[in-house]
Amino acid sequence: MASKKPISPAADPTDKSREKILRAALHEFSVHGLAGARTDTIAESANVNKALLYYYFKNKESLYAAAFEEVLNLVMQNTLAVLESKCSPGEQILRLALNHFDRILTQHEFQSLMQQEMVRFHHGKSSSIPMLASKAFTPLLKKIQNAVESGIRSGELCKIDWMQVMYSTYGSNVFYFMSAPMMRLSVPFEPFDPATIEFRRNACVKFLGNAIFVDRTHGAKLARRLLADMPMPPIDNPPVWRKFLEKKI
């Protein structure tokens, strides 16, 4: 009787090793970067032997690329779902602003990898940014453009440049976190205090509610409803979280 052929990890539907390796790699790369990350640490964190790590990924660079793409896919699924939701274009834009703010606030590993990749891209070393542009950013921009232009046609949104809406939606969030360490020296409050962050989160959406809607009463009412429906996510550990933002964003 012929012996059964052993099932390789790639063919075994019950095997979760690759998933565990990617989760461990995401954390290691987000903290130490591509150069500083150690595959020994990743294998140990994933509770697999190093040989299995190289069974799935031929080298550290391919593991890094896979980890980046994995988290990017999750982020983009979440973001695009906002722009595909069955609500008015104006509500989609406000929800997009909140979604982006909360991503900066909670998805530290993705934000860290993005920061690293932007630096690597500046030095001509990133292959992930071109992939991000074609696979994620270009489709996202198209959906934002469609939402704004649809809102203009319906009479809900003012006749404004769709890219200005995009910059206002994303730019104000990014600038707040990037400038917070410096602003601390100039303002009489702590920018990274949870209450201050919640105030800024609310103010961003309320501003858009007043700025881009033809009927400002409608925009303001919509902003208030969404803030009630989408409360700020909890910050599990403020000291660690604050240290991350000051270092990475």
SEGUMAR-310781 format. One record per residue (C-alpha): y, z, x; residue in one letter; residue number from 0. Coordinates in steps of 0.2 Angstrom, whole numbers. Each point is the difference from the previous one (the first is absolute). Layout:
<sites>
<Y = Y; Z = Z; X = X; aa = a; i = NUM>
...
</sites>
This chain:
<sites>
<Y = 0; Z = 0; X = 0; aa = m; i = 0>
<Y = 17; Z = -5; X = 7; aa = a; i = 1>
<Y = 12; Z = 14; X = 4; aa = s; i = 2>
<Y = 16; Z = 0; X = -9; aa = k; i = 3>
<Y = 15; Z = -6; X = 9; aa = k; i = 4>
<Y = 13; Z = 14; X = 3; aa = p; i = 5>
<Y = 15; Z = -1; X = -10; aa = i; i = 6>
<Y = 16; Z = -2; X = 11; aa = s; i = 7>
<Y = 15; Z = 10; X = -4; aa = p; i = 8>
<Y = 9; Z = -15; X = -6; aa = a; i = 9>
<Y = -13; Z = -5; X = -12; aa = a; i = 10>
<Y = -3; Z = 18; X = -7; aa = d; i = 11>
<Y = 10; Z = 1; X = -16; aa = p; i = 12>
<Y = -1; Z = 19; X = 1; aa = t; i = 13>
<Y = 7; Z = 1; X = 17; aa = d; i = 14>
<Y = 18; Z = 8; X = 1; aa = k; i = 15>
<Y = 1; Z = 0; X = 19; aa = s; i = 16>
<Y = 13; Z = -15; X = 1; aa = r; i = 17>
<Y = 11; Z = 9; X = -13; aa = e; i = 18>
<Y = -1; Z = 16; X = 9; aa = k; i = 19>
<Y = 4; Z = -8; X = 17; aa = i; i = 20>
<Y = 16; Z = -9; X = -8; aa = l; i = 21>
<Y = 6; Z = 16; X = -7; aa = r; i = 22>
<Y = -2; Z = 9; X = 16; aa = a; i = 23>
<Y = 8; Z = -15; X = 9; aa = a; i = 24>
<Y = 15; Z = 0; X = -11; aa = l; i = 25>
<Y = 4; Z = 18; X = 4; aa = h; i = 26>
<Y = -3; Z = -2; X = 18; aa = e; i = 27>
<Y = 11; Z = -16; X = 2; aa = f; i = 28>
<Y = 14; Z = 7; X = -11; aa = s; i = 29>
<Y = 1; Z = 15; X = 11; aa = v; i = 30>
<Y = -3; Z = -7; X = 18; aa = h; i = 31>
<Y = 3; Z = -19; X = -2; aa = g; i = 32>
<Y = -11; Z = -14; X = 6; aa = l; i = 33>
<Y = 2; Z = 5; X = 18; aa = a; i = 34>
<Y = -2; Z = 18; X = -2; aa = g; i = 35>
<Y = -14; Z = 1; X = -13; aa = a; i = 36>
<Y = -18; Z = 4; X = 7; aa = r; i = 37>
<Y = -15; Z = -8; X = -8; aa = t; i = 38>
<Y = -10; Z = 16; X = 5; aa = d; i = 39>
<Y = 11; Z = 10; X = -11; aa = t; i = 40>
<Y = -1; Z = -13; X = -14; aa = i; i = 41>
<Y = -19; Z = 0; X = 1; aa = a; i = 42>
<Y = -1; Z = 19; X = 0; aa = e; i = 43>
<Y = 12; Z = 2; X = -15; aa = s; i = 44>
<Y = -10; Z = -13; X = -10; aa = a; i = 45>
<Y = -16; Z = 9; X = 5; aa = n; i = 46>
<Y = -9; Z = -15; X = 7; aa = v; i = 47>
<Y = -5; Z = -5; X = 18; aa = n; i = 48>
<Y = 11; Z = -11; X = 10; aa = k; i = 49>
<Y = -13; Z = -14; X = 0; aa = a; i = 50>
<Y = 1; Z = -1; X = -19; aa = l; i = 51>
<Y = 19; Z = -2; X = 2; aa = l; i = 52>
<Y = -2; Z = -15; X = 11; aa = y; i = 53>
<Y = -13; Z = -7; X = -12; aa = y; i = 54>
<Y = 13; Z = -2; X = -13; aa = y; i = 55>
<Y = 15; Z = -4; X = 12; aa = f; i = 56>
<Y = -1; Z = -9; X = 16; aa = k; i = 57>
<Y = 14; Z = 10; X = 8; aa = n; i = 58>
<Y = 14; Z = 12; X = -3; aa = k; i = 59>
<Y = 12; Z = -14; X = -4; aa = e; i = 60>
<Y = -11; Z = -7; X = -14; aa = s; i = 61>
<Y = -2; Z = 18; X = -7; aa = l; i = 62>
<Y = 19; Z = 2; X = 0; aa = y; i = 63>
<Y = 2; Z = -17; X = -9; aa = a; i = 64>
<Y = -13; Z = 5; X = -13; aa = a; i = 65>
<Y = 8; Z = 17; X = -3; aa = a; i = 66>
<Y = 17; Z = -7; X = -2; aa = f; i = 67>
<Y = -6; Z = -14; X = -12; aa = e; i = 68>
<Y = -10; Z = 13; X = -10; aa = e; i = 69>
<Y = 15; Z = 11; X = -3; aa = v; i = 70>
<Y = 11; Z = -14; X = -3; aa = l; i = 71>
<Y = -11; Z = -7; X = -14; aa = n; i = 72>
<Y = 0; Z = 17; X = -9; aa = l; i = 73>
<Y = 19; Z = 1; X = 1; aa = v; i = 74>
<Y = 3; Z = -18; X = -6; aa = m; i = 75>
<Y = -12; Z = 2; X = -14; aa = q; i = 76>
<Y = 10; Z = 15; X = -6; aa = n; i = 77>
<Y = 17; Z = -8; X = 3; aa = t; i = 78>
<Y = -5; Z = -17; X = -9; aa = l; i = 79>
<Y = -7; Z = 10; X = -14; aa = a; i = 80>
<Y = 17; Z = 6; X = -4; aa = v; i = 81>
<Y = 7; Z = -18; X = -1; aa = l; i = 82>
<Y = -14; Z = -5; X = -11; aa = e; i = 83>
<Y = 2; Z = 14; X = -12; aa = s; i = 84>
<Y = 3; Z = -4; X = -18; aa = k; i = 85>
<Y = 18; Z = 6; X = -1; aa = c; i = 86>
<Y = 17; Z = -8; X = 1; aa = s; i = 87>
<Y = 6; Z = -7; X = 17; aa = p; i = 88>
<Y = 13; Z = 13; X = 1; aa = g; i = 89>
<Y = -13; Z = 14; X = -2; aa = e; i = 90>
<Y = -11; Z = -9; X = 13; aa = q; i = 91>
<Y = 15; Z = 1; X = 13; aa = i; i = 92>
<Y = 3; Z = 18; X = -3; aa = l; i = 93>
<Y = -19; Z = 4; X = 1; aa = r; i = 94>
<Y = 0; Z = -10; X = 16; aa = l; i = 95>
<Y = 14; Z = 11; X = 8; aa = a; i = 96>
<Y = -10; Z = 16; X = -5; aa = l; i = 97>
<Y = -16; Z = -7; X = 6; aa = n; i = 98>
<Y = 8; Z = -4; X = 17; aa = h; i = 99>
<Y = 9; Z = 17; X = 2; aa = f; i = 100>
<Y = -17; Z = 9; X = -3; aa = d; i = 101>
<Y = -9; Z = -11; X = 12; aa = r; i = 102>
<Y = 11; Z = 5; X = 14; aa = i; i = 103>
<Y = -1; Z = 18; X = -6; aa = l; i = 104>
<Y = -19; Z = 1; X = -1; aa = t; i = 105>
<Y = -9; Z = -14; X = 10; aa = q; i = 106>
<Y = 4; Z = 6; X = 17; aa = h; i = 107>
<Y = -13; Z = -10; X = 9; aa = e; i = 108>
<Y = 5; Z = -17; X = -7; aa = f; i = 109>
<Y = 18; Z = 4; X = 4; aa = q; i = 110>
<Y = -5; Z = 4; X = 18; aa = s; i = 111>
<Y = -10; Z = -16; X = 2; aa = l; i = 112>
<Y = 14; Z = -10; X = -7; aa = m; i = 113>
<Y = 13; Z = 8; X = 12; aa = q; i = 114>
<Y = -12; Z = -3; X = 15; aa = q; i = 115>
<Y = -3; Z = -18; X = -5; aa = e; i = 116>
<Y = 18; Z = -4; X = -2; aa = m; i = 117>
<Y = 3; Z = 6; X = 18; aa = v; i = 118>
<Y = -15; Z = -10; X = 6; aa = r; i = 119>
<Y = 6; Z = -15; X = -9; aa = f; i = 120>
<Y = 17; Z = 1; X = 8; aa = h; i = 121>
<Y = -9; Z = -1; X = 17; aa = h; i = 122>
<Y = -11; Z = -14; X = -6; aa = g; i = 123>
<Y = -16; Z = 10; X = 0; aa = k; i = 124>
<Y = -4; Z = 1; X = -19; aa = s; i = 125>
<Y = -12; Z = -11; X = -9; aa = s; i = 126>
<Y = 1; Z = 11; X = -15; aa = s; i = 127>
<Y = 18; Z = -3; X = -5; aa = i; i = 128>
<Y = -3; Z = -19; X = -3; aa = p; i = 129>
<Y = -15; Z = 4; X = -10; aa = m; i = 130>
<Y = 10; Z = 13; X = -10; aa = l; i = 131>
<Y = 14; Z = -13; X = -4; aa = a; i = 132>
<Y = -12; Z = -13; X = -6; aa = s; i = 133>
<Y = -12; Z = 11; X = -9; aa = k; i = 134>
<Y = 11; Z = 13; X = -7; aa = a; i = 135>
<Y = 19; Z = -2; X = 2; aa = f; i = 136>
<Y = 2; Z = -18; X = -6; aa = t; i = 137>
<Y = -9; Z = 3; X = -16; aa = p; i = 138>
<Y = 9; Z = 16; X = -3; aa = l; i = 139>
<Y = 17; Z = -9; X = 3; aa = l; i = 140>
<Y = -5; Z = -13; X = -13; aa = k; i = 141>
<Y = -4; Z = 13; X = -13; aa = k; i = 142>
<Y = 16; Z = 9; X = 3; aa = i; i = 143>
<Y = 10; Z = -17; X = -2; aa = q; i = 144>
<Y = -10; Z = -4; X = -16; aa = n; i = 145>
<Y = 4; Z = 17; X = -7; aa = a; i = 146>
<Y = 18; Z = 0; X = 3; aa = v; i = 147>
<Y = 2; Z = -18; X = -6; aa = e; i = 148>
<Y = -10; Z = 4; X = -15; aa = s; i = 149>
<Y = 11; Z = 15; X = -4; aa = g; i = 150>
<Y = 16; Z = -11; X = 2; aa = i; i = 151>
<Y = -7; Z = -13; X = -12; aa = r; i = 152>
<Y = -4; Z = 13; X = -13; aa = s; i = 153>
<Y = 17; Z = 8; X = 2; aa = g; i = 154>
<Y = -6; Z = 17; X = 6; aa = e; i = 155>
<Y = 6; Z = -2; X = 18; aa = l; i = 156>
<Y = 17; Z = -6; X = 6; aa = c; i = 157>
<Y = 2; Z = -17; X = 9; aa = k; i = 158>
<Y = -4; Z = 7; X = 17; aa = i; i = 159>
<Y = -8; Z = -7; X = 16; aa = d; i = 160>
<Y = -18; Z = 5; X = -1; aa = w; i = 161>
<Y = -1; Z = 4; X = 19; aa = m; i = 162>
<Y = 14; Z = 12; X = -2; aa = q; i = 163>
<Y = -10; Z = 9; X = -13; aa = v; i = 164>
<Y = -15; Z = 0; X = 12; aa = m; i = 165>
<Y = 11; Z = 7; X = 14; aa = y; i = 166>
<Y = 8; Z = 13; X = -11; aa = s; i = 167>
<Y = -17; Z = 5; X = -6; aa = t; i = 168>
<Y = -9; Z = 2; X = 17; aa = y; i = 169>
<Y = 15; Z = 2; X = 12; aa = g; i = 170>
<Y = 8; Z = 16; X = -8; aa = s; i = 171>
<Y = -17; Z = 8; X = 1; aa = n; i = 172>
<Y = -4; Z = -4; X = 18; aa = v; i = 173>
<Y = 18; Z = 4; X = 6; aa = f; i = 174>
<Y = -1; Z = 17; X = -8; aa = y; i = 175>
<Y = -15; Z = 5; X = 10; aa = f; i = 176>
<Y = 5; Z = -9; X = 16; aa = m; i = 177>
<Y = 18; Z = 8; X = 0; aa = s; i = 178>
<Y = -5; Z = 17; X = -5; aa = a; i = 179>
<Y = -2; Z = 8; X = 17; aa = p; i = 180>
<Y = 18; Z = -6; X = 4; aa = m; i = 181>
<Y = 7; Z = 4; X = -17; aa = m; i = 182>
<Y = -5; Z = 18; X = 3; aa = r; i = 183>
<Y = 14; Z = 1; X = 12; aa = l; i = 184>
<Y = 13; Z = -6; X = -12; aa = s; i = 185>
<Y = -5; Z = 7; X = -17; aa = v; i = 186>
<Y = 0; Z = 18; X = -7; aa = p; i = 187>
<Y = -18; Z = -1; X = -5; aa = f; i = 188>
<Y = -18; Z = -3; X = 7; aa = e; i = 189>
<Y = -5; Z = -19; X = -4; aa = p; i = 190>
<Y = -18; Z = 4; X = 2; aa = f; i = 191>
<Y = 0; Z = 15; X = -12; aa = d; i = 192>
<Y = -12; Z = -4; X = -15; aa = p; i = 193>
<Y = 14; Z = 3; X = -13; aa = a; i = 194>
<Y = 12; Z = -11; X = 10; aa = t; i = 195>
<Y = -13; Z = -14; X = 1; aa = i; i = 196>
<Y = -3; Z = 1; X = -19; aa = e; i = 197>
<Y = 19; Z = -1; X = -3; aa = f; i = 198>
<Y = 1; Z = -16; X = 11; aa = r; i = 199>
<Y = -15; Z = -7; X = -9; aa = r; i = 200>
<Y = 8; Z = 3; X = -17; aa = n; i = 201>
<Y = 17; Z = -7; X = 6; aa = a; i = 202>
<Y = -8; Z = -16; X = 6; aa = c; i = 203>
<Y = -8; Z = -4; X = -16; aa = v; i = 204>
<Y = 15; Z = 5; X = -10; aa = k; i = 205>
<Y = 11; Z = -11; X = 11; aa = f; i = 206>
<Y = -10; Z = -15; X = -4; aa = l; i = 207>
<Y = 0; Z = 4; X = -18; aa = g; i = 208>
<Y = 18; Z = -1; X = 0; aa = n; i = 209>
<Y = 2; Z = -14; X = 12; aa = a; i = 210>
<Y = -11; Z = -14; X = -5; aa = i; i = 211>
<Y = -1; Z = 1; X = -19; aa = f; i = 212>
<Y = 12; Z = -9; X = -12; aa = v; i = 213>
<Y = -2; Z = 14; X = -12; aa = d; i = 214>
<Y = 3; Z = 16; X = 11; aa = r; i = 215>
<Y = -4; Z = 12; X = -14; aa = t; i = 216>
<Y = -17; Z = -9; X = -1; aa = h; i = 217>
<Y = -2; Z = 1; X = 19; aa = g; i = 218>
<Y = 5; Z = 18; X = 2; aa = a; i = 219>
<Y = -12; Z = 5; X = -15; aa = k; i = 220>
<Y = -14; Z = -10; X = 8; aa = l; i = 221>
<Y = 3; Z = 8; X = 17; aa = a; i = 222>
<Y = -1; Z = 18; X = -8; aa = r; i = 223>
<Y = -16; Z = -5; X = -9; aa = r; i = 224>
<Y = -9; Z = -6; X = 16; aa = l; i = 225>
<Y = 5; Z = 15; X = 10; aa = l; i = 226>
<Y = -8; Z = 11; X = -14; aa = a; i = 227>
<Y = -15; Z = -11; X = 0; aa = d; i = 228>
<Y = -2; Z = -1; X = 19; aa = m; i = 229>
<Y = 4; Z = 17; X = 7; aa = p; i = 230>
<Y = 2; Z = 1; X = 19; aa = m; i = 231>
<Y = -17; Z = 3; X = 8; aa = p; i = 232>
<Y = -3; Z = 17; X = 8; aa = p; i = 233>
<Y = 2; Z = 2; X = 18; aa = i; i = 234>
<Y = -15; Z = 9; X = 7; aa = d; i = 235>
<Y = 6; Z = 7; X = 16; aa = n; i = 236>
<Y = 19; Z = -1; X = 2; aa = p; i = 237>
<Y = 0; Z = 4; X = 19; aa = p; i = 238>
<Y = -13; Z = -13; X = 5; aa = v; i = 239>
<Y = 7; Z = -13; X = -12; aa = w; i = 240>
<Y = 18; Z = 3; X = 7; aa = r; i = 241>
<Y = -5; Z = -1; X = 18; aa = k; i = 242>
<Y = -9; Z = -17; X = -4; aa = f; i = 243>
<Y = 15; Z = -7; X = -8; aa = l; i = 244>
<Y = 12; Z = 5; X = 14; aa = e; i = 245>
<Y = -12; Z = -8; X = 13; aa = k; i = 246>
<Y = -6; Z = -15; X = -9; aa = k; i = 247>
<Y = 12; Z = -7; X = -13; aa = i; i = 248>
</sites>
